[in-house]
Amino acid sequence: MVTQRAAAASQGPAPLVLTHMEVFVVNLADTEAKSYLRVGIDLGLERHDPKDTRHSEGAEQVPAMRDAIIGVLSTRHAAELLTAEGKKKLKEDLLQALNGRLPAQNVKEIYFNEFLVQR
């Protein structure tokens, strides 16, 4: 007999619903000079109902999502964001901040579609 969990696991991961965020422009935490980050982000949210194909899940939470993202972005320094490891760490911290603040949204992926650091 196949359990529900085993059946769900055999179907693979649930497809993600993408939520597009407007571009962020933030001051970075560099103290020696003014630095800015311009970043475009899409969020991959776990779909609550696999039969639901809407792409608007989480739309009502966008202001809280943007606030959480800005809070993380503004703590970064330009030098760390210029490395691949820095971008990876940023994604991890964004996931943690978003899921900590809005656990019902169940953000699974962060996708950068634009990334510019200006010093």
Backbone atoms as SQL, in Angstrom:
CREATE TABLE atoms (id INTEGER PRIMARY KEY, chain TEXT, resi INTEGER, resn TEXT, atom TEXT, x REAL, y REAL, z REAL);
INSERT INTO atoms VALUES
  (1, 'A', 1, 'MET', 'N', 0.844, -1.177, 0.000),
  (2, 'A', 1, 'MET', 'CA', 0.000, 0.000, 0.000),
  (3, 'A', 1, 'MET', 'C', 0.898, 1.251, 0.000),
  (4, 'A', 2, 'VAL', 'N', 0.606, 2.193, -0.865),
  (5, 'A', 2, 'VAL', 'CA', 1.387, 3.418, -0.986),
  (6, 'A', 2, 'VAL', 'C', 0.753, 4.498, -0.115),
  (7, 'A', 3, 'THR', 'N', 1.580, 5.111, 0.734),
  (8, 'A', 3, 'THR', 'CA', 1.067, 6.194, 1.571),
  (9, 'A', 3, 'THR', 'C', 0.976, 7.475, 0.753),
  (10, 'A', 4, 'GLN', 'N', 0.235, 8.453, 1.287),
  (11, 'A', 4, 'GLN', 'CA', 0.106, 9.743, 0.596),
  (12, 'A', 4, 'GLN', 'C', 1.465, 10.417, 0.468),
  (13, 'A', 5, 'ARG', 'N', 2.269, 10.328, 1.519),
  (14, 'A', 5, 'ARG', 'CA', 3.586, 10.962, 1.486),
  (15, 'A', 5, 'ARG', 'C', 4.462, 10.328, 0.406),
  (16, 'A', 6, 'ALA', 'N', 4.449, 9.014, 0.317),
  (17, 'A', 6, 'ALA', 'CA', 5.249, 8.328, -0.693),
  (18, 'A', 6, 'ALA', 'C', 4.739, 8.652, -2.091),
  (19, 'A', 7, 'ALA', 'N', 3.430, 8.729, -2.251),
  (20, 'A', 7, 'ALA', 'CA', 2.861, 9.077, -3.555),
  (21, 'A', 7, 'ALA', 'C', 3.255, 10.488, -3.944),
  (22, 'A', 8, 'ALA', 'N', 3.210, 11.421, -3.006),
  (23, 'A', 8, 'ALA', 'CA', 3.597, 12.805, -3.291),
  (24, 'A', 8, 'ALA', 'C', 5.075, 12.891, -3.626),
  (25, 'A', 9, 'ALA', 'N', 5.901, 12.138, -2.911),
  (26, 'A', 9, 'ALA', 'CA', 7.341, 12.159, -3.157),
  (27, 'A', 9, 'ALA', 'C', 7.667, 11.591, -4.528),
  (28, 'A', 10, 'SER', 'N', 6.912, 10.582, -4.957),
  (29, 'A', 10, 'SER', 'CA', 7.190, 9.974, -6.255),
  (30, 'A', 10, 'SER', 'C', 6.814, 10.895, -7.407),
  (31, 'A', 11, 'GLN', 'N', 5.949, 11.874, -7.149),
  (32, 'A', 11, 'GLN', 'CA', 5.553, 12.817, -8.194),
  (33, 'A', 11, 'GLN', 'C', 6.569, 13.943, -8.347),
  (34, 'A', 12, 'GLY', 'N', 7.532, 14.022, -7.449),
  (35, 'A', 12, 'GLY', 'CA', 8.540, 15.071, -7.514),
  (36, 'A', 12, 'GLY', 'C', 8.069, 16.315, -6.783),
  (37, 'A', 13, 'PRO', 'N', 8.921, 17.313, -6.763),
  (38, 'A', 13, 'PRO', 'CA', 8.564, 18.530, -6.053),
  (39, 'A', 13, 'PRO', 'C', 7.406, 19.249, -6.738),
  (40, 'A', 14, 'ALA', 'N', 6.605, 19.919, -5.919),
  (41, 'A', 14, 'ALA', 'CA', 5.483, 20.674, -6.456),
  (42, 'A', 14, 'ALA', 'C', 6.013, 21.848, -7.273),
  (43, 'A', 15, 'PRO', 'N', 5.348, 22.153, -8.383),
  (44, 'A', 15, 'PRO', 'CA', 5.791, 23.308, -9.166),
  (45, 'A', 15, 'PRO', 'C', 5.646, 24.584, -8.358),
  (46, 'A', 16, 'LEU', 'N', 6.537, 25.521, -8.598),
  (47, 'A', 16, 'LEU', 'CA', 6.512, 26.772, -7.858),
  (48, 'A', 16, 'LEU', 'C', 5.692, 27.821, -8.602),
  (49, 'A', 17, 'VAL', 'N', 5.062, 28.678, -7.828),
  (50, 'A', 17, 'VAL', 'CA', 4.352, 29.827, -8.368),
  (51, 'A', 17, 'VAL', 'C', 5.321, 30.995, -8.291),
  (52, 'A', 18, 'LEU', 'N', 5.538, 31.678, -9.403),
  (53, 'A', 18, 'LEU', 'CA', 6.467, 32.801, -9.417),
  (54, 'A', 18, 'LEU', 'C', 5.742, 34.093, -9.067),
  (55, 'A', 19, 'THR', 'N', 6.348, 34.848, -8.170),
  (56, 'A', 19, 'THR', 'CA', 5.862, 36.177, -7.822),
  (57, 'A', 19, 'THR', 'C', 6.953, 37.166, -8.187),
  (58, 'A', 20, 'HIS', 'N', 6.622, 38.065, -9.114),
  (59, 'A', 20, 'HIS', 'CA', 7.585, 39.062, -9.566),
  (60, 'A', 20, 'HIS', 'C', 7.550, 40.261, -8.630),
  (61, 'A', 21, 'MET', 'N', 8.711, 40.703, -8.199),
  (62, 'A', 21, 'MET', 'CA', 8.826, 41.886, -7.360),
  (63, 'A', 21, 'MET', 'C', 9.344, 43.028, -8.229),
  (64, 'A', 22, 'GLU', 'N', 8.864, 44.228, -7.975),
  (65, 'A', 22, 'GLU', 'CA', 9.409, 45.393, -8.672),
  (66, 'A', 22, 'GLU', 'C', 10.871, 45.543, -8.276),
  (67, 'A', 23, 'VAL', 'N', 11.654, 46.203, -9.093),
  (68, 'A', 23, 'VAL', 'CA', 13.089, 46.375, -8.866),
  (69, 'A', 23, 'VAL', 'C', 13.330, 47.115, -7.552),
  (70, 'A', 24, 'PHE', 'N', 14.358, 46.676, -6.839),
  (71, 'A', 24, 'PHE', 'CA', 14.782, 47.307, -5.592),
  (72, 'A', 24, 'PHE', 'C', 16.015, 48.159, -5.862),
  (73, 'A', 25, 'VAL', 'N', 16.053, 49.355, -5.313),
  (74, 'A', 25, 'VAL', 'CA', 17.254, 50.192, -5.320),
  (75, 'A', 25, 'VAL', 'C', 17.474, 50.606, -3.880),
  (76, 'A', 26, 'VAL', 'N', 18.595, 50.154, -3.296),
  (77, 'A', 26, 'VAL', 'CA', 18.867, 50.428, -1.883),
  (78, 'A', 26, 'VAL', 'C', 20.287, 50.937, -1.696),
  (79, 'A', 27, 'ASN', 'N', 20.457, 51.726, -0.645),
  (80, 'A', 27, 'ASN', 'CA', 21.793, 52.106, -0.196),
  (81, 'A', 27, 'ASN', 'C', 22.388, 50.906, 0.509),
  (82, 'A', 28, 'LEU', 'N', 23.653, 50.632, 0.251),
  (83, 'A', 28, 'LEU', 'CA', 24.329, 49.543, 0.933),
  (84, 'A', 28, 'LEU', 'C', 24.965, 50.056, 2.224),
  (85, 'A', 29, 'ALA', 'N', 25.419, 49.157, 3.051),
  (86, 'A', 29, 'ALA', 'CA', 25.927, 49.488, 4.385),
  (87, 'A', 29, 'ALA', 'C', 27.370, 49.951, 4.395),
  (88, 'A', 30, 'ASP', 'N', 27.964, 50.179, 3.235),
  (89, 'A', 30, 'ASP', 'CA', 29.355, 50.644, 3.169),
  (90, 'A', 30, 'ASP', 'C', 29.483, 52.009, 3.838),
  (91, 'A', 31, 'THR', 'N', 30.480, 52.156, 4.708),
  (92, 'A', 31, 'THR', 'CA', 30.674, 53.424, 5.415),
  (93, 'A', 31, 'THR', 'C', 31.739, 54.290, 4.762),
  (94, 'A', 32, 'GLU', 'N', 32.659, 53.694, 4.020),
  (95, 'A', 32, 'GLU', 'CA', 33.754, 54.460, 3.419),
  (96, 'A', 32, 'GLU', 'C', 33.326, 55.226, 2.168),
  (97, 'A', 33, 'ALA', 'N', 32.282, 54.803, 1.511),
  (98, 'A', 33, 'ALA', 'CA', 31.775, 55.473, 0.312),
  (99, 'A', 33, 'ALA', 'C', 30.318, 55.078, 0.102),
  (100, 'A', 34, 'LYS', 'N', 29.597, 55.898, -0.638),
  (101, 'A', 34, 'LYS', 'CA', 28.205, 55.560, -0.946),
  (102, 'A', 34, 'LYS', 'C', 28.178, 54.451, -1.993),
  (103, 'A', 35, 'SER', 'N', 27.421, 53.426, -1.702),
  (104, 'A', 35, 'SER', 'CA', 27.254, 52.308, -2.631),
  (105, 'A', 35, 'SER', 'C', 25.778, 51.986, -2.731),
  (106, 'A', 36, 'TYR', 'N', 25.372, 51.557, -3.912),
  (107, 'A', 36, 'TYR', 'CA', 23.971, 51.254, -4.165),
  (108, 'A', 36, 'TYR', 'C', 23.839, 49.873, -4.784),
  (109, 'A', 37, 'LEU', 'N', 22.691, 49.276, -4.554),
  (110, 'A', 37, 'LEU', 'CA', 22.359, 48.003, -5.186),
  (111, 'A', 37, 'LEU', 'C', 21.041, 48.167, -5.909),
  (112, 'A', 38, 'ARG', 'N', 21.032, 47.764, -7.163),
  (113, 'A', 38, 'ARG', 'CA', 19.795, 47.687, -7.938),
  (114, 'A', 38, 'ARG', 'C', 19.613, 46.215, -8.263),
  (115, 'A', 39, 'VAL', 'N', 18.514, 45.641, -7.789),
  (116, 'A', 39, 'VAL', 'CA', 18.313, 44.204, -7.984),
  (117, 'A', 39, 'VAL', 'C', 16.849, 43.916, -8.300),
  (118, 'A', 40, 'GLY', 'N', 16.663, 43.057, -9.293),
  (119, 'A', 40, 'GLY', 'CA', 15.349, 42.545, -9.634),
  (120, 'A', 40, 'GLY', 'C', 15.230, 41.138, -9.070),
  (121, 'A', 41, 'ILE', 'N', 14.104, 40.856, -8.449),
  (122, 'A', 41, 'ILE', 'CA', 13.917, 39.566, -7.772),
  (123, 'A', 41, 'ILE', 'C', 12.568, 38.966, -8.146),
  (124, 'A', 42, 'ASP', 'N', 12.583, 37.671, -8.418),
  (125, 'A', 42, 'ASP', 'CA', 11.359, 36.874, -8.522),
  (126, 'A', 42, 'ASP', 'C', 11.419, 35.838, -7.414),
  (127, 'A', 43, 'LEU', 'N', 10.283, 35.580, -6.804),
  (128, 'A', 43, 'LEU', 'CA', 10.201, 34.593, -5.725),
  (129, 'A', 43, 'LEU', 'C', 9.489, 33.349, -6.229),
  (130, 'A', 44, 'GLY', 'N', 10.017, 32.180, -5.890),
  (131, 'A', 44, 'GLY', 'CA', 9.365, 30.914, -6.194),
  (132, 'A', 44, 'GLY', 'C', 8.652, 30.426, -4.943),
  (133, 'A', 45, 'LEU', 'N', 7.309, 30.509, -4.961),
  (134, 'A', 45, 'LEU', 'CA', 6.499, 30.101, -3.814),
  (135, 'A', 45, 'LEU', 'C', 5.939, 28.709, -4.045),
  (136, 'A', 46, 'GLU', 'N', 5.914, 27.924, -2.989),
  (137, 'A', 46, 'GLU', 'CA', 5.323, 26.598, -3.099),
  (138, 'A', 46, 'GLU', 'C', 3.820, 26.757, -3.260),
  (139, 'A', 47, 'ARG', 'N', 3.287, 26.114, -4.264),
  (140, 'A', 47, 'ARG', 'CA', 1.851, 26.191, -4.538),
  (141, 'A', 47, 'ARG', 'C', 1.096, 25.416, -3.465),
  (142, 'A', 48, 'HIS', 'N', 0.101, 26.053, -2.871),
  (143, 'A', 48, 'HIS', 'CA', -0.676, 25.398, -1.816),
  (144, 'A', 48, 'HIS', 'C', -1.615, 24.340, -2.386),
  (145, 'A', 49, 'ASP', 'N', -2.192, 24.600, -3.540),
  (146, 'A', 49, 'ASP', 'CA', -3.087, 23.657, -4.199),
  (147, 'A', 49, 'ASP', 'C', -2.479, 23.316, -5.559),
  (148, 'A', 50, 'PRO', 'N', -2.004, 22.079, -5.740),
  (149, 'A', 50, 'PRO', 'CA', -1.336, 21.719, -7.006),
  (150, 'A', 50, 'PRO', 'C', -2.194, 21.950, -8.246),
  (151, 'A', 51, 'LYS', 'N', -3.524, 21.970, -8.095),
  (152, 'A', 51, 'LYS', 'CA', -4.412, 22.180, -9.238),
  (153, 'A', 51, 'LYS', 'C', -4.588, 23.660, -9.560),
  (154, 'A', 52, 'ASP', 'N', -4.129, 24.517, -8.678),
  (155, 'A', 52, 'ASP', 'CA', -4.250, 25.961, -8.850),
  (156, 'A', 52, 'ASP', 'C', -3.105, 26.457, -9.721),
  (157, 'A', 53, 'THR', 'N', -3.425, 27.015, -10.876),
  (158, 'A', 53, 'THR', 'CA', -2.389, 27.484, -11.794),
  (159, 'A', 53, 'THR', 'C', -2.255, 29.003, -11.797),
  (160, 'A', 54, 'ARG', 'N', -2.903, 29.686, -10.877),
  (161, 'A', 54, 'ARG', 'CA', -2.790, 31.150, -10.806),
  (162, 'A', 54, 'ARG', 'C', -1.364, 31.527, -10.445),
  (163, 'A', 55, 'HIS', 'N', -0.957, 32.697, -10.899),
  (164, 'A', 55, 'HIS', 'CA', 0.368, 33.200, -10.581),
  (165, 'A', 55, 'HIS', 'C', 0.285, 34.377, -9.627),
  (166, 'A', 56, 'SER', 'N', -0.808, 34.492, -8.891),
  (167, 'A', 56, 'SER', 'CA', -0.973, 35.649, -8.019),
  (168, 'A', 56, 'SER', 'C', -0.903, 35.278, -6.540),
  (169, 'A', 57, 'GLU', 'N', -0.591, 34.023, -6.225),
  (170, 'A', 57, 'GLU', 'CA', -0.472, 33.652, -4.816),
  (171, 'A', 57, 'GLU', 'C', 0.535, 34.544, -4.136),
  (172, 'A', 58, 'GLY', 'N', 0.165, 35.074, -2.998),
  (173, 'A', 58, 'GLY', 'CA', 1.081, 35.907, -2.250),
  (174, 'A', 58, 'GLY', 'C', 1.026, 37.364, -2.638),
  (175, 'A', 59, 'ALA', 'N', 0.224, 37.721, -3.639),
  (176, 'A', 59, 'ALA', 'CA', 0.178, 39.111, -4.102),
  (177, 'A', 59, 'ALA', 'C', -0.234, 40.063, -2.987),
  (178, 'A', 60, 'GLU', 'N', -1.118, 39.636, -2.126),
  (179, 'A', 60, 'GLU', 'CA', -1.561, 40.511, -1.029),
  (180, 'A', 60, 'GLU', 'C', -0.474, 40.708, 0.020),
  (181, 'A', 61, 'GLN', 'N', 0.565, 39.895, -0.012),
  (182, 'A', 61, 'GLN', 'CA', 1.656, 39.988, 0.952),
  (183, 'A', 61, 'GLN', 'C', 2.872, 40.740, 0.403),
  (184, 'A', 62, 'VAL', 'N', 2.766, 41.285, -0.808),
  (185, 'A', 62, 'VAL', 'CA', 3.913, 41.933, -1.443),
  (186, 'A', 62, 'VAL', 'C', 4.506, 43.057, -0.589),
  (187, 'A', 63, 'PRO', 'N', 3.714, 43.943, 0.022),
  (188, 'A', 63, 'PRO', 'CA', 4.343, 44.995, 0.843),
  (189, 'A', 63, 'PRO', 'C', 5.202, 44.432, 1.981),
  (190, 'A', 64, 'ALA', 'N', 4.730, 43.406, 2.660),
  (191, 'A', 64, 'ALA', 'CA', 5.509, 42.793, 3.740),
  (192, 'A', 64, 'ALA', 'C', 6.741, 42.078, 3.180),
  (193, 'A', 65, 'MET', 'N', 6.608, 41.457, 2.022),
  (194, 'A', 65, 'MET', 'CA', 7.741, 40.796, 1.380),
  (195, 'A', 65, 'MET', 'C', 8.805, 41.824, 1.008),
  (196, 'A', 66, 'ARG', 'N', 8.375, 42.939, 0.397),
  (197, 'A', 66, 'ARG', 'CA', 9.327, 43.986, 0.010),
  (198, 'A', 66, 'ARG', 'C', 10.047, 44.536, 1.229),
  (199, 'A', 67, 'ASP', 'N', 9.319, 44.748, 2.320),
  (200, 'A', 67, 'ASP', 'CA', 9.932, 45.265, 3.539),
  (201, 'A', 67, 'ASP', 'C', 10.992, 44.307, 4.077),
  (202, 'A', 68, 'ALA', 'N', 10.684, 43.017, 4.090),
  (203, 'A', 68, 'ALA', 'CA', 11.648, 42.020, 4.570),
  (204, 'A', 68, 'ALA', 'C', 12.890, 41.994, 3.670),
  (205, 'A', 69, 'ILE', 'N', 12.679, 42.094, 2.372),
  (206, 'A', 69, 'ILE', 'CA', 13.792, 42.065, 1.422),
  (207, 'A', 69, 'ILE', 'C', 14.676, 43.299, 1.583),
  (208, 'A', 70, 'ILE', 'N', 14.057, 44.467, 1.681),
  (209, 'A', 70, 'ILE', 'CA', 14.830, 45.706, 1.853),
  (210, 'A', 70, 'ILE', 'C', 15.638, 45.656, 3.144),
  (211, 'A', 71, 'GLY', 'N', 15.056, 45.099, 4.190),
  (212, 'A', 71, 'GLY', 'CA', 15.772, 44.968, 5.454),
  (213, 'A', 71, 'GLY', 'C', 17.049, 44.167, 5.323),
  (214, 'A', 72, 'VAL', 'N', 17.032, 43.120, 4.511),
  (215, 'A', 72, 'VAL', 'CA', 18.222, 42.291, 4.298),
  (216, 'A', 72, 'VAL', 'C', 19.204, 42.980, 3.346),
  (217, 'A', 73, 'LEU', 'N', 18.694, 43.506, 2.233),
  (218, 'A', 73, 'LEU', 'CA', 19.570, 44.120, 1.233),
  (219, 'A', 73, 'LEU', 'C', 20.383, 45.274, 1.803),
  (220, 'A', 74, 'SER', 'N', 19.767, 46.074, 2.648),
  (221, 'A', 74, 'SER', 'CA', 20.435, 47.280, 3.147),
  (222, 'A', 74, 'SER', 'C', 21.524, 46.993, 4.175),
  (223, 'A', 75, 'THR', 'N', 21.668, 45.745, 4.590),
  (224, 'A', 75, 'THR', 'CA', 22.731, 45.387, 5.537),
  (225, 'A', 75, 'THR', 'C', 23.997, 44.911, 4.833),
  (226, 'A', 76, 'ARG', 'N', 23.957, 44.820, 3.512),
  (227, 'A', 76, 'ARG', 'CA', 25.074, 44.263, 2.761),
  (228, 'A', 76, 'ARG', 'C', 26.104, 45.323, 2.375),
  (229, 'A', 77, 'HIS', 'N', 27.305, 44.838, 2.074),
  (230, 'A', 77, 'HIS', 'CA', 28.407, 45.676, 1.612),
  (231, 'A', 77, 'HIS', 'C', 28.694, 45.324, 0.155),
  (232, 'A', 78, 'ALA', 'N', 29.100, 46.323, -0.615),
  (233, 'A', 78, 'ALA', 'CA', 29.334, 46.136, -2.049),
  (234, 'A', 78, 'ALA', 'C', 30.326, 45.002, -2.323),
  (235, 'A', 79, 'ALA', 'N', 31.425, 44.970, -1.599),
  (236, 'A', 79, 'ALA', 'CA', 32.471, 43.967, -1.859),
  (237, 'A', 79, 'ALA', 'C', 31.937, 42.541, -1.748),
  (238, 'A', 80, 'GLU', 'N', 31.084, 42.282, -0.769),
  (239, 'A', 80, 'GLU', 'CA', 30.570, 40.914, -0.619),
  (240, 'A', 80, 'GLU', 'C', 29.574, 40.563, -1.714),
  (241, 'A', 81, 'LEU', 'N', 28.820, 41.553, -2.218),
  (242, 'A', 81, 'LEU', 'CA', 27.825, 41.276, -3.252),
  (243, 'A', 81, 'LEU', 'C', 28.445, 41.063, -4.628),
  (244, 'A', 82, 'LEU', 'N', 29.701, 41.426, -4.776),
  (245, 'A', 82, 'LEU', 'CA', 30.378, 41.245, -6.056),
  (246, 'A', 82, 'LEU', 'C', 30.920, 39.828, -6.245),
  (247, 'A', 83, 'THR', 'N', 30.830, 38.993, -5.217),
  (248, 'A', 83, 'THR', 'CA', 31.315, 37.608, -5.319),
  (249, 'A', 83, 'THR', 'C', 30.141, 36.651, -5.473),
  (250, 'A', 84, 'ALA', 'N', 30.420, 35.509, -6.077),
  (251, 'A', 84, 'ALA', 'CA', 29.387, 34.476, -6.217),
  (252, 'A', 84, 'ALA', 'C', 28.932, 33.986, -4.850),
  (253, 'A', 85, 'GLU', 'N', 29.879, 33.822, -3.931),
  (254, 'A', 85, 'GLU', 'CA', 29.542, 33.367, -2.579),
  (255, 'A', 85, 'GLU', 'C', 28.658, 34.392, -1.868),
  (256, 'A', 86, 'GLY', 'N', 28.925, 35.671, -2.089),
  (257, 'A', 86, 'GLY', 'CA', 28.121, 36.727, -1.485),
  (258, 'A', 86, 'GLY', 'C', 26.686, 36.716, -1.988),
  (259, 'A', 87, 'LYS', 'N', 26.517, 36.463, -3.277),
  (260, 'A', 87, 'LYS', 'CA', 25.170, 36.376, -3.848),
  (261, 'A', 87, 'LYS', 'C', 24.433, 35.148, -3.309),
  (262, 'A', 88, 'LYS', 'N', 25.151, 34.043, -3.179),
  (263, 'A', 88, 'LYS', 'CA', 24.547, 32.825, -2.632),
  (264, 'A', 88, 'LYS', 'C', 24.092, 33.048, -1.190),
  (265, 'A', 89, 'LYS', 'N', 24.950, 33.691, -0.388),
  (266, 'A', 89, 'LYS', 'CA', 24.612, 33.985, 1.009),
  (267, 'A', 89, 'LYS', 'C', 23.418, 34.939, 1.080),
  (268, 'A', 90, 'LEU', 'N', 23.365, 35.902, 0.182),
  (269, 'A', 90, 'LEU', 'CA', 22.238, 36.828, 0.139),
  (270, 'A', 90, 'LEU', 'C', 20.932, 36.080, -0.119),
  (271, 'A', 91, 'LYS', 'N', 20.952, 35.156, -1.067),
  (272, 'A', 91, 'LYS', 'CA', 19.751, 34.359, -1.336),
  (273, 'A', 91, 'LYS', 'C', 19.318, 33.574, -0.100),
  (274, 'A', 92, 'GLU', 'N', 20.263, 32.957, 0.584),
  (275, 'A', 92, 'GLU', 'CA', 19.948, 32.191, 1.795),
  (276, 'A', 92, 'GLU', 'C', 19.331, 33.087, 2.865),
  (277, 'A', 93, 'ASP', 'N', 19.919, 34.269, 3.055),
  (278, 'A', 93, 'ASP', 'CA', 19.412, 35.187, 4.072),
  (279, 'A', 93, 'ASP', 'C', 18.037, 35.748, 3.700),
  (280, 'A', 94, 'LEU', 'N', 17.810, 35.978, 2.406),
  (281, 'A', 94, 'LEU', 'CA', 16.488, 36.428, 1.966),
  (282, 'A', 94, 'LEU', 'C', 15.433, 35.351, 2.217),
  (283, 'A', 95, 'LEU', 'N', 15.768, 34.099, 1.908),
  (284, 'A', 95, 'LEU', 'CA', 14.835, 32.994, 2.180),
  (285, 'A', 95, 'LEU', 'C', 14.495, 32.920, 3.661),
  (286, 'A', 96, 'GLN', 'N', 15.509, 33.030, 4.498),
  (287, 'A', 96, 'GLN', 'CA', 15.299, 32.960, 5.943),
  (288, 'A', 96, 'GLN', 'C', 14.425, 34.122, 6.425),
  (289, 'A', 97, 'ALA', 'N', 14.701, 35.323, 5.945),
  (290, 'A', 97, 'ALA', 'CA', 13.926, 36.492, 6.366),
  (291, 'A', 97, 'ALA', 'C', 12.475, 36.401, 5.895),
  (292, 'A', 98, 'LEU', 'N', 12.270, 36.004, 4.656),
  (293, 'A', 98, 'LEU', 'CA', 10.908, 35.916, 4.119),
  (294, 'A', 98, 'LEU', 'C', 10.095, 34.829, 4.807),
  (295, 'A', 99, 'ASN', 'N', 10.696, 33.661, 4.986),
  (296, 'A', 99, 'ASN', 'CA', 9.963, 32.562, 5.620),
  (297, 'A', 99, 'ASN', 'C', 9.785, 32.787, 7.117),
  (298, 'A', 100, 'GLY', 'N', 10.688, 33.554, 7.732),
  (299, 'A', 100, 'GLY', 'CA', 10.518, 33.896, 9.138),
  (300, 'A', 100, 'GLY', 'C', 9.386, 34.879, 9.350),
  (301, 'A', 101, 'ARG', 'N', 9.251, 35.814, 8.426),
  (302, 'A', 101, 'ARG', 'CA', 8.224, 36.850, 8.558),
  (303, 'A', 101, 'ARG', 'C', 6.882, 36.418, 7.992),
  (304, 'A', 102, 'LEU', 'N', 6.910, 35.643, 6.898),
  (305, 'A', 102, 'LEU', 'CA', 5.683, 35.230, 6.208),
  (306, 'A', 102, 'LEU', 'C', 5.709, 33.722, 5.947),
  (307, 'A', 103, 'PRO', 'N', 5.650, 32.914, 7.006),
  (308, 'A', 103, 'PRO', 'CA', 5.802, 31.469, 6.814),
  (309, 'A', 103, 'PRO', 'C', 4.728, 30.840, 5.930),
  (310, 'A', 104, 'ALA', 'N', 3.549, 31.420, 5.889),
  (311, 'A', 104, 'ALA', 'CA', 2.479, 30.850, 5.070),
  (312, 'A', 104, 'ALA', 'C', 2.782, 30.942, 3.580),
  (313, 'A', 105, 'GLN', 'N', 3.656, 31.860, 3.181),
  (314, 'A', 105, 'GLN', 'CA', 4.002, 31.996, 1.765),
  (315, 'A', 105, 'GLN', 'C', 4.935, 30.891, 1.297),
  (316, 'A', 106, 'ASN', 'N', 5.705, 30.308, 2.206),
  (317, 'A', 106, 'ASN', 'CA', 6.583, 29.179, 1.903),
  (318, 'A', 106, 'ASN', 'C', 7.455, 29.438, 0.666),
  (319, 'A', 107, 'VAL', 'N', 8.292, 30.470, 0.778),
  (320, 'A', 107, 'VAL', 'CA', 9.193, 30.828, -0.316),
  (321, 'A', 107, 'VAL', 'C', 10.281, 29.757, -0.421),
  (322, 'A', 108, 'LYS', 'N', 10.432, 29.198, -1.602),
  (323, 'A', 108, 'LYS', 'CA', 11.396, 28.122, -1.830),
  (324, 'A', 108, 'LYS', 'C', 12.614, 28.567, -2.631),
  (325, 'A', 109, 'GLU', 'N', 12.449, 29.565, -3.482),
  (326, 'A', 109, 'GLU', 'CA', 13.547, 29.986, -4.358),
  (327, 'A', 109, 'GLU', 'C', 13.566, 31.503, -4.480),
  (328, 'A', 110, 'ILE', 'N', 14.770, 32.015, -4.648),
  (329, 'A', 110, 'ILE', 'CA', 14.999, 33.426, -4.952),
  (330, 'A', 110, 'ILE', 'C', 15.697, 33.459, -6.301),
  (331, 'A', 111, 'TYR', 'N', 15.161, 34.215, -7.233),
  (332, 'A', 111, 'TYR', 'CA', 15.770, 34.346, -8.556),
  (333, 'A', 111, 'TYR', 'C', 16.125, 35.812, -8.783),
  (334, 'A', 112, 'PHE', 'N', 17.385, 36.094, -9.067),
  (335, 'A', 112, 'PHE', 'CA', 17.793, 37.440, -9.427),
  (336, 'A', 112, 'PHE', 'C', 17.631, 37.583, -10.937),
  (337, 'A', 113, 'ASN', 'N', 16.913, 38.595, -11.380),
  (338, 'A', 113, 'ASN', 'CA', 16.801, 38.823, -12.822),
  (339, 'A', 113, 'ASN', 'C', 17.503, 40.111, -13.243),
  (340, 'A', 114, 'GLU', 'N', 18.065, 40.808, -12.258),
  (341, 'A', 114, 'GLU', 'CA', 18.875, 42.003, -12.495),
  (342, 'A', 114, 'GLU', 'C', 19.724, 42.179, -11.250),
  (343, 'A', 115, 'PHE', 'N', 20.975, 42.551, -11.416),
  (344, 'A', 115, 'PHE', 'CA', 21.852, 42.698, -10.254),
  (345, 'A', 115, 'PHE', 'C', 22.970, 43.670, -10.604),
  (346, 'A', 116, 'LEU', 'N', 22.923, 44.863, -10.009),
  (347, 'A', 116, 'LEU', 'CA', 23.901, 45.896, -10.306),
  (348, 'A', 116, 'LEU', 'C', 24.360, 46.550, -9.004),
  (349, 'A', 117, 'VAL', 'N', 25.652, 46.532, -8.770),
  (350, 'A', 117, 'VAL', 'CA', 26.246, 47.215, -7.620),
  (351, 'A', 117, 'VAL', 'C', 26.989, 48.431, -8.148),
  (352, 'A', 118, 'GLN', 'N', 26.684, 49.584, -7.576),
  (353, 'A', 118, 'GLN', 'CA', 27.384, 50.811, -7.955),
  (354, 'A', 118, 'GLN', 'C', 28.129, 51.346, -6.764),
  (355, 'A', 119, 'ARG', 'N', 29.414, 51.642, -6.962),
  (356, 'A', 119, 'ARG', 'CA', 30.244, 52.200, -5.903),
  (357, 'A', 119, 'ARG', 'C', 30.505, 53.650, -6.183);
